Amino acid sequence: MESMTGQLLVATPALKDPNFDRTVVLLVAHEPGGALGVVLNRATEVPVSEVLGNWGAMARDPAVLFEGGPVQPESAICLARTHPGVRRARGFHRVSGLIGTVDLSVDPETLQNSLAGIRVFAGYSGWSAGQLEDEISSGSWFVFDALPGDAFVERPDDLWPMVLRRQGGILAAVAHFPPDVAMN
């Protein structure tokens, strides 16, 4: 099995689980025992600074918590993008390229010069061994390479159609698929 860590899962219109309707998930871990990711396009209205104090100053617009997924919504996962050329930063664990996770127990001031921005996710999306592969095979998810800015777009509601459109061809047409085909 080839790891899909760092790739995007884009919900297909066939995926009927309301937890993932029109979502874009960044996989932060994919191993033989399962997979873990965060939903990139479900912003809340809760400011990061309201929940995590000084971390709020590093959050990119919109500087709010995101719903990372239905698993453990009381927990937090922090994604960060490093500045180019930063090889190591305390508490930063690289996922792919400039993107990684950050240990929120670290003092944010120690990372100020290393990180270009953060996003904080309440909860995560998780799959047991083989479950994600089965969902992909059944047509629930498209798998695409992530671009460095995908996790930090200013208009997260636009991410699902944006990722589909840049694929071109028939996949670009899926971006215009109505949310409820019965209403078409």
Order of alpha helices (4+ residues) and beta strands (2+ residues): beta-beta-beta-beta-alpha-beta-beta-beta-beta-beta-alpha-beta-alpha-alpha
